[in-house]
Amino acid sequence: MSQWEGITFMDASSYQEIRELFDNYIRMYSTRDDLLTAWFSDDFSGITGSGDYLVKDREAWVAVTRKDFAQVKDPIHIELKDLSIQLLAETIAVTSSTFVIHLPIEDHILSNKIARLVLIFRREESGWKISHSSISISFGIAAEGEIYPLKDLQDRNRHLEALVAERTAQLSEANEKLKRVNEELAREVEKQKAAELANARLLLRQRAILDNLPMMAWLKNTEGRLEMINEKYARSAGRTVEECLGKTDFDLFPEDMAADYVADDREVCASGKTKHVEEQIATPAGARWHSTFKTPLFDELERVVGTTGIAQDITERKQAEELLSYATSLTSAALESTPDGILVVNRNMEIVRWNRKFAELWDVPEELLVTGVSDPIHPYIASRILKADEFLAKVHGLYARPEASGQDQLALVDGRHFDRYTQPLKIGDEIVGRFWSYRDVTDLKKHQLERLRIEKLESLGLLAGGIAHDFNNILTGVMGNVSIAQLFLDPGHKSSKALEEAEKASVRATELARQLLTFARGGEPVRKVVSLPTIVNESVELGLSGSNVKGMIDIPELIHAIDADEGQMCQVLHNIVINASQAMPGGGTLTVTARNESLAGDNDLGLASGSYVRLTVADQGCGMTEEVMAKIFDPYFTTKAGGNGLGLASVHSIITRHGGHVGVASALGRGTTFTIHLPSIGETYQAHAAEAAAQAAGHQHGGGVVLVMDDEAMIRDLAALMLAELGYRVTTCAEGAEAVQLYEDAFRAGTPFTAVIMDLTIPGGMGGKEAAERILAVDADANLIVSSGYSNDPIMAEYLAYGFRGAVAKPYTIQNLGQKLTSLDTEGREVQW
């Protein structure tokens, strides 16, 4: 042992020594060995377990010990529970212990009580002695002469026995009651078993019903766990019924889907109302669409205790709906893409569909475009139509005959024209409604009228062309001879005046023939680049001469030149100006404007895209009615006494031949406006005019041999006379084959003709076109000039395309012929004036 600052530490041998002392004490006390008294120190103190006093000397404690041994003579059993040994000093040790005392008497109460013992050992000269003992026992105070409270224990036992007897009687009574309860319970159990059997049978029936449903069915508790499902549900989840029971949606389906299902369940439980959704459910075959109904489940107190649900697979229906939606979208797109206004009604004459074009065409108020009501549209439409009663009668007749179709054209109050088409609407063989289609054909009708007008002009041209050809040949003889005669007479000669009047008369006859030729089929103008301001100024000045109408001309300097027949353009403007002047007998203002304009390919005029000049002629005259405006371009239509009806007809024909468009707008009492569009060359006239003037000034007549081919002897002789007067030598022939031969001979002889003037049309012989081809095959540089009484012939307008270097229309004068020959330069190219 060792000490450190007042604390004594006990080694193993010391501990064993004290333990042996303790164990000997317990052994001697248990065996009731009187030798135990020899262990008590002379200086002793102690406390008994059931006493109420302190023992202060050894002899008193010995007496207490022997009284203990005398009260319970037989050995007792001490069951040690715990022990602590402390060495307070080298000569002092303390043991503290707990234990249970088992006395040799029939009292089991003590054996359930814990006793406590503290012993203090002190080393004396004779060895270790017990100097203090303190024991405590958890039962009553012992009576006088007792160490253990056996009398109290016996009283308690008797009390307990009486209590046991009382409790036994009560228990017997309770057992009887329990027996009766058990018998009643047995009967209830039998009833319960019968009920459970009935319930089991009911569940089997319910299960059979559920399993035979063509849809998923289930029952969940408020935690969302499945309590009942059918086979359809299990198969959709890819499991057995047993594998699904007790599971939640998160156990069976993808997380995102499960979250949606749980949210729906919570909503149903919270609202207490059925919910219908169309949702996708994951199955072994992939996600499929289902129509799901979820319903709250209530107990007898109307509390929500779960949900029930059914889900019908509608994947095929959804696919069909998607196809139908796609088809409907295509139908709607088709309805909205068509230029027609569409209205669809059902068999009850109630509106089903319409497109935007229908509402736009008829300007239908929104309150009339309502589905599911009897057709209010056609009565409204009737108010916009000229023959309303006739229209409504046809509509009612078609409704009365559902199988009938119909097609007609409607004239509207505002001047528009609509094509109407209707037919029964069928699904299979069943008539389910009626389809109405309306198309605005106002412009088409105008174009048709325009085409009809053109066809009338072309028909007239067939006759006019032949007459004008012969007439021009005759006039060529007249005007040619007059022009030659004027060369030989002094201006003061008495015949000069007569010749001048004869020439004027011939010019007027030429203009009449020109108007007739304008109507001829294919009457293309003989074009050249001309100045529009010049033509306008001359035409307005001439047309308004002697009238009280003031002319206002607004044409910018940058206005483009046009490629046109100058004579025909003068004729157009002259006719329009004269009409305007006659429409303002009391005076007024005639305004002429011109602007450059570019047209796109989809313009309303039906013209090709490109550069144009827009010419507008507006008067302040009396104006025209719609009926008159519809006919003003018709041949021989006139509202003036003495008029021939060819003026505006020729205007229309000339502008059309030039690839342009002429339109008219008029209002009674407010005047008339003509608007002309003509193709332009895209640049001004000044450069062309300057170059032409310079080139023309550098050429003089004289020298050379000219070949003239014409079937009319009078024309051949007259041309020869004119050319000779102009200083040329002349060879003539009557048809093309002879002209070709003459040219070949001259070319091979090295003396080709300076120019060849050929008539286009030779009855019974080769005309100028074929002859030109053969001559050009011999000499590609031949100077060929085409001449014809058919000034409207396409070759006269497009002569360069056929190999000719120039064109001269009949009738012509010596001056015309001289100018044409002068316009050919040394390389055979014509100078454009």
C-alpha positions in Angstrom: 0.0 0.0 0.0 1.1 3.6 -0.5 -0.1 7.1 0.4 -0.2 10.3 -1.5 -1.6 13.5 0.0 -3.8 11.7 2.6 -5.2 9.1 0.2 -4.2 5.4 0.7 -4.1 3.3 -2.3 -4.9 -0.4 -1.9 -3.0 -3.1 -3.8 -4.4 -6.4 -4.8 -3.1 -8.3 -1.7 -4.7 -5.8 0.7 -8.0 -6.0 -1.2 -8.0 -9.7 -1.1 -7.3 -9.7 2.7 -10.3 -7.4 3.4 -12.5 -9.4 1.0 -11.8 -12.5 3.0 -12.7 -10.7 6.2 -16.0 -9.7 4.6 -16.8 -13.1 3.2 -16.0 -14.8 6.6 -18.4 -12.4 8.3 -21.2 -13.2 5.9 -20.6 -17.0 6.2 -20.6 -16.9 10.0 -23.7 -14.7 10.1 -25.6 -16.9 7.6 -24.7 -20.1 9.6 -25.6 -18.5 12.9 -22.0 -19.1 14.2 -21.4 -17.6 17.6 -17.7 -17.3 16.9 -18.7 -14.2 15.0 -18.9 -12.3 18.4 -15.2 -12.8 18.8 -14.6 -10.5 15.8 -16.1 -7.5 17.5 -13.6 -4.8 18.7 -13.7 -3.6 22.3 -14.3 -0.1 20.9 -17.5 -1.0 18.9 -20.7 0.8 17.8 -23.5 -0.3 15.5 -27.1 0.1 14.2 -29.5 -2.9 13.9 -31.5 -3.5 10.8 -35.0 -3.2 12.3 -34.2 -1.5 15.6 -34.7 2.1 16.5 -31.6 2.7 18.7 -27.7 3.0 18.5 -25.5 0.3 20.1 -22.3 1.9 21.7 -20.3 -1.0 23.3 -19.2 -4.4 22.4 -21.2 -6.4 25.0 -24.5 -4.8 23.9 -23.8 -5.7 20.3 -22.8 -9.3 21.2 -26.2 -9.5 23.0 -28.0 -8.2 19.9 -26.2 -10.7 17.7 -27.1 -13.7 19.9 -30.7 -12.5 20.1 -30.7 -12.5 16.3 -29.3 -16.1 16.3 -31.9 -17.2 18.9 -34.9 -15.7 17.0 -33.9 -17.5 13.7 -31.9 -20.5 14.7 -31.6 -22.2 11.3 -29.2 -20.9 8.7 -30.3 -18.1 6.5 -29.3 -17.3 2.9 -27.8 -14.0 2.0 -27.8 -13.1 -1.8 -25.0 -10.6 -2.4 -26.0 -7.9 -4.9 -23.1 -5.5 -4.8 -19.9 -4.8 -2.7 -17.5 -1.9 -2.3 -14.2 -2.0 -0.4 -12.3 1.1 0.7 -9.0 1.4 2.6 -9.2 4.6 4.6 -5.9 4.1 6.2 -3.4 1.4 6.7 -5.4 0.2 9.8 -8.9 1.1 8.7 -11.0 -0.5 5.9 -14.7 -0.1 5.0 -17.0 -2.5 3.2 -20.4 -1.3 1.8 -22.8 -3.9 0.4 -26.3 -4.6 -0.7 -28.0 -8.0 -0.5 -31.3 -9.9 -0.2 -32.0 -11.9 3.0 -33.9 -15.2 2.5 -35.2 -16.4 6.0 -36.1 -20.0 6.6 -39.8 -19.1 7.0 -42.8 -19.1 4.7 -42.7 -15.4 3.9 -41.6 -14.4 0.5 -42.0 -10.7 1.1 -38.4 -10.4 2.7 -36.9 -12.0 -0.3 -38.1 -9.1 -2.4 -36.5 -6.4 -0.2 -32.9 -5.1 -0.5 -30.8 -4.8 2.7 -27.7 -2.6 3.1 -24.7 -3.4 5.3 -21.7 -1.2 6.2 -18.8 -2.8 8.1 -15.7 -0.9 9.4 -12.6 -3.1 10.0 -9.7 -1.8 12.2 -6.3 -3.5 12.5 -5.5 -4.0 16.2 -2.6 -5.8 18.0 -4.5 -9.1 17.9 -5.5 -8.7 14.2 -8.4 -7.2 12.2 -11.5 -6.5 14.3 -15.0 -5.2 13.4 -15.3 -1.7 15.0 -18.7 -0.7 13.5 -21.7 -2.5 11.8 -24.7 -0.7 10.3 -27.5 -2.7 8.6 -30.8 -1.4 7.2 -33.7 -3.6 6.1 -36.8 -2.3 4.1 -39.6 -3.5 6.4 -41.2 -2.5 9.6 -39.7 -2.0 13.1 -39.2 -5.2 15.1 -41.3 -5.7 18.3 -39.7 -5.9 21.7 -37.5 -9.0 21.9 -37.2 -9.3 18.1 -34.5 -8.7 15.7 -36.6 -9.4 12.6 -40.2 -8.0 12.6 -41.8 -11.4 12.4 -44.9 -10.6 14.3 -45.6 -7.7 11.9 -44.9 -10.0 9.1 -47.3 -12.5 10.4 -50.0 -9.9 10.8 -49.4 -8.7 7.3 -49.6 -12.3 6.1 -53.0 -12.8 7.9 -54.1 -9.5 6.3 -52.9 -10.6 3.0 -54.6 -14.0 3.3 -57.9 -12.2 4.1 -57.3 -10.0 1.2 -56.5 -13.0 -1.0 -59.7 -14.7 0.1 -61.6 -11.5 -0.7 -59.9 -11.1 -4.0 -60.4 -14.8 -4.7 -64.1 -14.5 -4.2 -64.2 -11.4 -6.4 -62.1 -13.2 -9.0 -64.5 -16.2 -8.8 -67.4 -13.9 -9.4 -65.4 -12.2 -12.1 -64.6 -15.5 -13.6 -68.3 -16.4 -13.7 -69.0 -13.1 -15.4 -66.1 -13.7 -17.7 -67.4 -17.1 -18.5 -70.7 -15.6 -19.4 -68.9 -12.9 -21.4 -66.8 -15.5 -23.1 -69.8 -17.5 -24.0 -71.4 -14.3 -25.4 -68.1 -13.5 -27.1 -68.0 -17.0 -28.5 -71.4 -16.5 -30.0 -70.2 -13.0 -31.3 -67.1 -14.6 -32.7 -69.2 -17.2 -34.5 -71.3 -14.3 -35.9 -68.1 -12.5 -36.7 -66.7 -15.5 -38.5 -70.0 -15.8 -40.4 -69.8 -12.1 -41.2 -66.2 -12.4 -42.2 -67.0 -15.4 -44.4 -69.8 -13.4 -46.0 -67.4 -10.5 -46.4 -64.8 -12.8 -47.9 -67.4 -14.0 -50.3 -68.4 -10.4 -51.0 -64.8 -9.5 -51.6 -64.4 -12.4 -53.9 -67.4 -11.2 -55.9 -66.1 -7.6 -55.8 -62.7 -8.8 -56.9 -64.4 -10.8 -59.7 -66.3 -7.7 -60.8 -63.2 -5.6 -60.6 -61.1 -8.1 -62.5 -63.7 -8.2 -65.2 -63.8 -4.4 -65.6 -62.2 -3.3 -68.9 -60.3 -0.6 -67.0 -58.0 -0.1 -64.1 -59.7 0.1 -60.7 -58.2 0.7 -57.2 -58.8 1.8 -53.6 -56.2 3.8 -51.6 -56.1 4.9 -47.9 -55.4 8.5 -46.9 -51.7 7.7 -46.9 -52.0 6.8 -50.6 -51.3 3.1 -50.1 -53.2 0.6 -52.3 -55.7 -1.5 -50.4 -57.5 -3.0 -53.3 -56.8 -3.2 -57.1 -57.9 -5.3 -60.0 -55.8 -7.4 -62.4 -55.9 -4.6 -65.0 -54.2 -2.2 -62.6 -51.6 -4.8 -61.7 -50.8 -5.6 -65.4 -50.5 -1.9 -66.2 -48.0 -1.5 -63.3 -46.2 -4.6 -64.6 -46.7 -6.5 -61.3 -49.0 -8.9 -59.6 -51.9 -7.9 -57.4 -50.0 -9.0 -54.2 -46.9 -7.0 -55.2 -48.9 -3.8 -55.6 -51.0 -4.0 -52.4 -49.6 -1.7 -49.7 -47.5 0.2 -52.2 -47.7 3.9 -53.0 -47.6 5.5 -56.5 -43.9 6.3 -55.9 -43.2 2.6 -55.5 -44.9 1.7 -58.8 -44.5 4.6 -61.3 -41.9 7.1 -62.4 -41.4 9.9 -59.9 -42.8 12.8 -62.0 -45.9 10.8 -62.9 -46.3 9.6 -59.3 -46.1 13.2 -58.0 -49.0 14.2 -60.3 -51.1 11.2 -59.1 -50.5 12.0 -55.5 -51.4 15.7 -56.0 -54.7 14.6 -57.6 -55.4 12.3 -54.6 -54.8 15.0 -52.1 -57.0 17.4 -54.0 -59.8 14.9 -54.0 -59.4 14.2 -50.3 -59.3 17.9 -49.5 -62.3 18.9 -51.7 -64.4 15.8 -51.1 -65.4 15.8 -54.7 -64.8 13.6 -57.7 -62.1 14.7 -60.1 -61.7 13.7 -63.8 -58.4 14.0 -65.6 -56.9 12.7 -68.8 -53.4 11.6 -67.9 -50.6 9.4 -69.0 -49.9 6.3 -67.0 -46.7 4.3 -67.3 -47.2 0.7 -68.4 -44.8 -2.0 -69.6 -45.7 -1.0 -73.1 -44.8 2.6 -72.4 -46.8 5.6 -71.3 -50.5 5.4 -72.4 -53.3 7.9 -72.1 -56.1 7.2 -69.6 -59.4 8.8 -68.7 -59.3 8.8 -64.9 -62.0 9.4 -62.3 -60.9 9.8 -58.7 -63.6 9.8 -56.0 -63.3 10.4 -52.2 -64.1 7.4 -49.9 -66.2 8.3 -46.7 -66.7 6.4 -43.5 -70.0 6.2 -41.4 -69.1 9.7 -39.9 -68.7 11.2 -43.4 -64.9 11.4 -42.9 -62.7 10.9 -45.9 -60.8 7.7 -45.3 -59.3 7.2 -48.8 -59.9 7.4 -52.5 -61.2 5.1 -55.2 -60.5 5.4 -58.9 -61.0 4.0 -62.3 -58.9 4.6 -65.4 -59.9 3.7 -69.0 -57.2 3.4 -71.6 -58.0 6.0 -74.2 -54.7 6.0 -76.1 -56.3 5.0 -79.4 -59.0 7.7 -78.9 -56.3 10.3 -78.2 -54.4 9.2 -81.3 -57.6 9.5 -83.3 -58.3 12.9 -81.8 -54.8 14.0 -82.7 -55.3 12.8 -86.2 -58.7 14.5 -86.2 -57.2 17.7 -84.8 -54.5 17.6 -87.5 -57.1 17.0 -90.2 -59.2 19.8 -88.7 -56.2 22.1 -88.7 -55.6 21.2 -92.4 -59.3 21.8 -93.1 -59.2 25.2 -91.3 -56.0 26.1 -93.1 -57.6 25.2 -96.4 -60.7 27.2 -95.5 -58.6 30.2 -94.6 -56.3 29.8 -97.6 -59.0 29.7 -100.2 -59.9 32.9 -102.0 -63.6 32.0 -101.6 -65.9 33.0 -98.7 -67.1 29.8 -97.1 -70.2 29.3 -94.9 -71.3 25.8 -93.6 -74.7 25.1 -92.0 -76.0 21.9 -90.5 -79.3 20.1 -91.5 -81.2 22.5 -89.1 -79.9 25.5 -91.1 -77.7 26.5 -88.1 -74.3 28.0 -88.7 -71.4 25.6 -88.1 -68.3 27.2 -89.7 -67.2 30.1 -91.8 -63.9 31.6 -92.8 -62.5 35.1 -92.6 -62.9 35.7 -96.3 -66.6 35.1 -96.0 -66.9 37.8 -93.3 -64.7 40.2 -95.3 -66.6 39.7 -98.6 -70.0 40.4 -97.1 -68.8 42.7 -94.3 -70.9 40.6 -91.9 -71.5 42.1 -88.4 -69.9 40.0 -85.6 -73.2 39.5 -83.8 -74.6 37.5 -86.8 -71.6 35.1 -86.9 -72.8 32.9 -84.1 -72.8 29.1 -84.2 -75.8 27.0 -83.2 -78.5 29.5 -84.3 -80.8 29.4 -87.4 -79.1 30.9 -90.4 -79.3 34.7 -89.9 -76.7 35.4 -92.6 -78.6 35.0 -95.9 -81.3 37.5 -95.0 -78.4 40.0 -94.3 -76.7 39.0 -97.6 -80.0 39.6 -99.4 -79.9 43.3 -98.3 -76.6 43.7 -100.2 -77.9 42.2 -103.5 -79.7 43.9 -106.4 -82.3 41.1 -106.8 -82.9 40.3 -103.1 -86.2 38.5 -103.5 -85.0 36.3 -106.3 -81.9 35.4 -104.2 -83.9 34.5 -101.1 -86.3 32.4 -103.1 -83.4 30.4 -104.4 -81.9 30.0 -100.9 -85.2 28.8 -99.5 -85.6 26.4 -102.4 -82.2 24.9 -101.8 -82.9 24.5 -98.1 -86.2 22.8 -99.0 -84.3 20.3 -101.3 -81.3 19.2 -99.2 -79.9 17.1 -102.0 -79.8 19.9 -104.6 -76.8 21.8 -105.8 -76.7 25.3 -107.2 -74.5 27.8 -109.0 -75.2 31.3 -110.1 -73.8 34.8 -110.2 -74.9 37.7 -107.9 -74.9 41.4 -108.7 -74.4 43.5 -105.6 -75.7 46.9 -104.8 -72.1 48.3 -104.6 -71.3 47.1 -108.1 -69.4 44.0 -107.3 -70.2 40.6 -108.7 -70.0 37.3 -106.8 -70.1 33.7 -108.0 -72.2 31.6 -105.7 -71.8 27.8 -105.4 -73.7 25.5 -103.0 -74.0 21.8 -102.5 -75.2 19.4 -99.8 -72.6 18.4 -97.1 -72.4 14.7 -96.7 -70.9 12.2 -94.3 -71.0 8.9 -96.1 -74.4 8.9 -97.8 -76.1 11.0 -95.1 -76.7 14.7 -95.8 -75.7 16.6 -92.6 -75.8 20.2 -93.9 -75.1 22.6 -96.7 -71.9 24.2 -98.0 -72.0 27.7 -99.4 -69.2 29.3 -101.4 -68.9 32.9 -102.6 -66.1 34.3 -104.8 -65.6 37.9 -105.8 -65.4 37.8 -109.6 -65.8 41.6 -110.1 -62.3 41.9 -111.6 -62.7 38.6 -113.6 -66.0 39.9 -115.0 -64.3 43.1 -116.0 -61.5 41.1 -117.7 -64.1 38.9 -119.4 -65.9 42.0 -120.7 -62.5 43.3 -121.7 -61.7 40.1 -123.5 -65.2 40.1 -125.2 -64.6 43.7 -126.3 -61.2 42.7 -127.7 -62.7 39.8 -129.5 -65.3 42.1 -131.0 -62.5 44.4 -132.2 -60.6 41.5 -133.6 -63.6 40.2 -135.5 -64.1 43.7 -136.9 -60.4 43.8 -137.8 -60.8 40.7 -140.1 -63.1 42.8 -142.3 -61.4 46.1 -141.7 -57.9 44.8 -142.5 -58.9 43.7 -145.9 -60.7 46.9 -146.7 -58.0 49.1 -145.3 -55.3 47.2 -147.3 -57.0 47.8 -150.6 -57.9 51.3 -149.6 -54.3 52.1 -148.7 -53.1 50.9 -152.0 -55.5 53.2 -153.7 -54.6 56.1 -151.5 -50.9 55.4 -152.2 -51.6 56.1 -155.8 -53.6 59.2 -155.0 -51.2 60.7 -152.4 -48.1 59.7 -154.3 -49.2 61.3 -157.5 -50.4 64.4 -155.7 -47.1 64.8 -153.9 -45.2 64.4 -157.3 -47.5 66.9 -159.0 -46.8 69.4 -156.2 -43.1 69.1 -157.0 -43.7 70.2 -160.6 -46.0 73.2 -159.8 -45.1 76.6 -158.4 -46.9 77.4 -155.2 -48.8 80.2 -157.0 -50.2 77.9 -159.7 -54.0 77.8 -159.7 -53.9 74.0 -159.4 -51.8 74.1 -156.2 -54.8 74.8 -154.0 -56.8 72.0 -155.5 -53.9 69.6 -155.0 -53.4 70.7 -151.4 -57.1 70.1 -150.7 -56.9 66.7 -152.4 -53.9 65.9 -150.2 -55.8 66.9 -147.1 -58.8 64.7 -148.1 -56.4 61.8 -148.7 -54.8 62.4 -145.3 -58.3 62.2 -143.7 -59.1 59.1 -145.6 -55.7 57.7 -144.4 -56.7 58.4 -140.8 -60.0 56.6 -141.3 -58.1 53.6 -142.8 -55.7 53.7 -139.9 -58.6 53.5 -137.4 -60.0 50.5 -139.2 -56.6 48.8 -139.2 -56.3 49.4 -135.4 -59.1 46.8 -135.0 -57.4 44.2 -137.2 -56.1 40.9 -135.7 -52.6 41.2 -134.4 -52.6 44.9 -135.2 -49.3 45.7 -133.7 -48.1 49.3 -133.9 -45.1 50.4 -135.9 -43.0 51.5 -133.0 -40.2 54.0 -132.5 -38.9 55.9 -129.5 -41.1 59.0 -129.1 -41.4 61.9 -126.7 -44.6 61.7 -124.6 -44.6 65.5 -123.8 -44.4 66.3 -127.5 -47.4 64.1 -128.3 -49.4 65.4 -125.4 -48.7 69.1 -126.1 -49.6 68.8 -129.8 -52.7 66.7 -129.1 -54.0 69.0 -126.4 -53.3 72.1 -128.4 -55.0 70.7 -131.5 -57.9 69.1 -129.7 -58.8 72.2 -127.6 -58.2 74.7 -130.5 -61.3 77.0 -130.8 -62.9 75.7 -127.6 -63.4 77.5 -124.2 -61.7 74.6 -122.3 -58.4 75.4 -120.6 -55.7 72.8 -120.8 -53.4 72.1 -117.8 -50.3 69.9 -118.5 -48.2 68.6 -115.7 -45.4 66.4 -117.0 -41.9 66.5 -115.3 -38.8 66.8 -117.4 -37.6 63.4 -116.2 -40.6 61.6 -117.7 -39.4 58.5 -119.6 -39.7 58.1 -123.3 -42.0 55.4 -124.8 -41.5 52.9 -127.6 -44.7 53.5 -129.5 -46.4 54.2 -132.8 -46.4 58.0 -132.8 -49.4 58.3 -135.1 -51.5 55.9 -133.0 -50.5 57.7 -129.8 -51.6 61.0 -131.3 -54.8 59.3 -132.3 -55.4 58.1 -128.7 -54.9 61.5 -127.2 -56.8 63.4 -129.9 -59.9 61.1 -129.3 -59.8 61.5 -125.5 -59.2 65.3 -125.7 -62.0 65.8 -128.2 -64.4 63.8 -126.0 -63.4 65.8 -122.9 -63.9 69.1 -124.8 -67.3 68.0 -125.9 -68.3 67.0 -122.4 -67.6 70.6 -121.2 -69.7 72.8 -123.6 -69.8 75.5 -120.9 -66.0 75.5 -120.4 -63.8 74.0 -117.8 -60.3 72.6 -117.3 -58.7 69.6 -118.8 -55.8 68.3 -116.7 -53.2 66.0 -118.1 -50.5 64.6 -115.9 -47.8 62.0 -116.4 -45.6 60.1 -113.9 -43.0 57.4 -114.1 -44.2 54.2 -112.4 -42.8 50.7 -111.7 -45.3 47.8 -111.6 -44.8 44.5 -109.8 -45.9 41.2 -111.4 -49.0 40.9 -109.3 -50.5 44.3 -110.2 -54.3 44.7 -110.5 -54.0 45.8 -114.1 -52.8 42.5 -115.4 -49.7 44.0 -116.9 -46.2 42.6 -117.0 -43.8 43.8 -114.3 -41.5 46.7 -115.4 -41.2 50.4 -116.0 -44.3 52.3 -117.1 -45.5 55.8 -117.7 -48.9 56.6 -116.1 -50.8 59.2 -118.2 -54.0 60.7 -116.6 -56.5 62.9 -118.5 -59.2 64.4 -116.3 -62.1 66.7 -117.3 -64.7 68.6 -115.4 -67.5 67.6 -117.7 -71.0 66.0 -117.2 -69.6 62.5 -116.3 -71.1 59.1 -117.3 -73.5 56.6 -115.8 -72.3 53.0 -115.0 -74.2 51.7 -118.0 -72.4 54.1 -120.4 -69.0 53.4 -118.8 -69.5 49.7 -119.4 -69.9 50.3 -123.2 -67.6 53.2 -124.1 -64.9 51.0 -125.5 -67.3 49.0 -127.6 -67.0 49.5 -131.4 -69.7 51.8 -132.9 -71.1 52.6 -129.5 -71.7 56.4 -129.2 -73.9 58.8 -127.3 -73.2 61.7 -129.7 -75.2 62.6 -132.8 -73.1 62.0 -135.9 -70.5 60.0 -134.0 -69.1 56.8 -135.6 -68.3 55.0 -132.3 -64.7 54.2 -133.3 -62.9 56.8 -131.3 -62.6 55.3 -127.8 -62.7 51.8 -129.3 -59.5 52.6 -131.2 -58.1 54.1 -128.0 -58.6 50.8 -126.2 -57.2 48.8 -129.0 -54.1 50.9 -129.5 -53.2 51.0 -125.9 -53.7 47.2 -125.6 -51.5 46.6 -128.7 -48.8 48.7 -127.1 -48.8 46.4 -124.0 -50.5 48.9 -121.9 -53.8 49.5 -120.1 -56.5 52.1 -120.2 -59.1 52.6 -117.5 -61.9 55.1 -116.9 -63.6 56.5 -113.8 -66.6 58.8 -113.9 -69.3 60.3 -111.8 -72.3 62.2 -113.0 -71.9 65.9 -112.7 -68.2 65.6 -111.5 -66.3 64.6 -114.7 -64.4 61.7 -116.2 -60.8 60.6 -115.8 -58.9 58.3 -118.2 -55.8 56.6 -116.8 -53.3 55.1 -119.3 -50.3 52.9 -118.5 -47.7 52.5 -121.2 -44.4 50.6 -121.1 -41.4 53.1 -121.0 -37.8 52.6 -122.1 -36.7 53.6 -118.6 -34.9 56.8 -119.6 -35.7 60.2 -121.1 -36.2 61.1 -124.7 -33.5 63.8 -125.0 -30.5 61.5 -125.7 -32.4 59.6 -128.4 -33.7 62.8 -130.1 -30.2 64.4 -130.1 -28.5 61.4 -131.7 -31.2 60.9 -134.3 -31.0 64.5 -135.4 -27.2 64.4 -135.7 -27.2 61.2 -137.8 -30.0 62.3 -140.0 -28.3 65.6 -140.8 -25.2 63.7 -142.2 -27.0 61.8 -145.0 -28.1 63.0 -148.5 -30.0 61.3 -151.2 -28.4 60.2 -154.4 -26.9 57.4 -156.3 -27.6 53.7 -156.2 -30.2 51.3 -157.6 -33.4 50.5 -155.7 -35.4 47.3 -156.4 -39.2 47.7 -155.9 -41.4 44.6 -155.6 -45.2 45.1 -155.5 -48.1 43.2 -157.1 -49.9 46.5 -157.9 -48.6 47.9 -161.2 -49.8 51.4 -160.1 -47.7 51.2 -156.9 -44.7 50.0 -158.9 -44.9 52.8 -161.4 -45.5 55.4 -158.7 -42.6 54.2 -156.6 -40.3 54.2 -159.6 -41.4 57.8 -160.4 -40.8 58.9 -156.8 -37.4 57.2 -156.6 -36.3 58.6 -159.9 -37.2 62.1 -158.7 -35.1 61.4 -155.6 -32.1 60.6 -157.8 -32.2 56.8 -157.7 -32.2 54.3 -160.5 -35.1 51.8 -160.2 -35.8 48.2 -161.1 -39.3 46.8 -160.5 -41.0 43.4 -160.3 -44.4 41.9 -159.3 -43.6 39.1 -156.9 -41.0 37.7 -154.5 -39.4 35.0 -156.5 -38.5 37.5 -159.3 -37.1 39.9 -156.7 -34.9 37.1 -155.3 -33.6 36.2 -158.7 -32.9 39.9 -159.6 -31.0 40.4 -156.3 -28.9 37.3 -156.8 -27.9 38.3 -160.3 -27.0 41.8 -159.2 -25.1 40.5 -156.2 -23.1 38.0 -158.2 -22.3 40.7 -160.8 -20.8 42.8 -158.0 -23.5 45.5 -158.3 -25.9 44.7 -155.4 -29.0 46.9 -155.0 -28.7 49.9 -152.7 -32.1 49.0 -151.1 -35.0 46.7 -151.8 -38.6 47.8 -151.1 -40.9 44.8 -150.8 -44.7 44.5 -150.4 -45.6 41.9 -147.7 -48.7 40.4 -149.3 -48.6 39.0 -152.9 -51.8 37.1 -153.8 -50.8 33.9 -155.5 -47.0 34.5 -155.2 -44.1 34.9 -152.9 -44.5 37.7 -150.4 -42.0 40.0 -148.8 -41.3 37.8 -145.7 -40.1 34.7 -147.6 -38.3 36.8 -150.2 -36.4 38.6 -147.5 -35.2 35.3 -146.0 -33.9 34.1 -149.4 -32.2 37.4 -150.2 -30.5 37.5 -146.7 -29.3 34.0 -147.3 -27.4 35.4 -150.4 -26.4 38.7 -148.8 -26.7 39.1 -145.0 -26.0 42.9 -145.4 -28.9 43.5 -147.8 -30.8 46.7 -147.0 -34.4 45.5 -147.1 -37.5 47.8 -146.5 -40.9 46.3 -145.9 -44.0 48.1 -147.2 -47.6 47.1 -146.8 -51.2 48.3 -146.8 -51.6 46.1 -143.7 -49.8 48.6 -141.4 -51.1 46.4 -138.5 -49.1 43.4 -139.6 -46.7 42.2 -136.9 -43.8 42.2 -139.3 -44.4 46.0 -139.8 -43.9 46.5 -136.0 -41.1 44.0 -135.5 -39.4 44.3 -138.9 -35.9 44.0 -137.4 -36.7 40.5 -136.2 -37.4 39.4 -139.8 -34.2 40.9 -141.3 -35.6 44.2 -142.6 -33.8 47.5 -141.9 -36.9 49.7 -142.2 -40.6 49.8 -142.7 -42.8 52.2 -144.7 -46.6 52.0 -144.4 -49.0 52.6 -147.3 -50.1 55.1 -148.3 -46.9 57.1 -148.5 -45.7 60.3 -150.1 -42.4 61.0 -151.9 -41.3 62.8 -148.7 -42.0 59.6 -146.6 -40.1 57.5 -149.0 -37.1 59.9 -149.1 -37.0 60.1 -145.3 -36.9 56.3 -145.0 -34.0 55.9 -147.4 -32.1 58.7 -145.7 -32.5 57.0 -142.4 -30.4 54.0 -143.5 -26.7 54.6 -142.8 -23.9 53.2 -144.8 -24.0 50.0 -142.7 -27.7 49.5 -143.3 -28.8 50.4 -139.7 -31.8 52.7 -139.4 -31.5 55.9 -137.4 -34.3 56.1 -134.8 -36.1 59.5 -134.8 
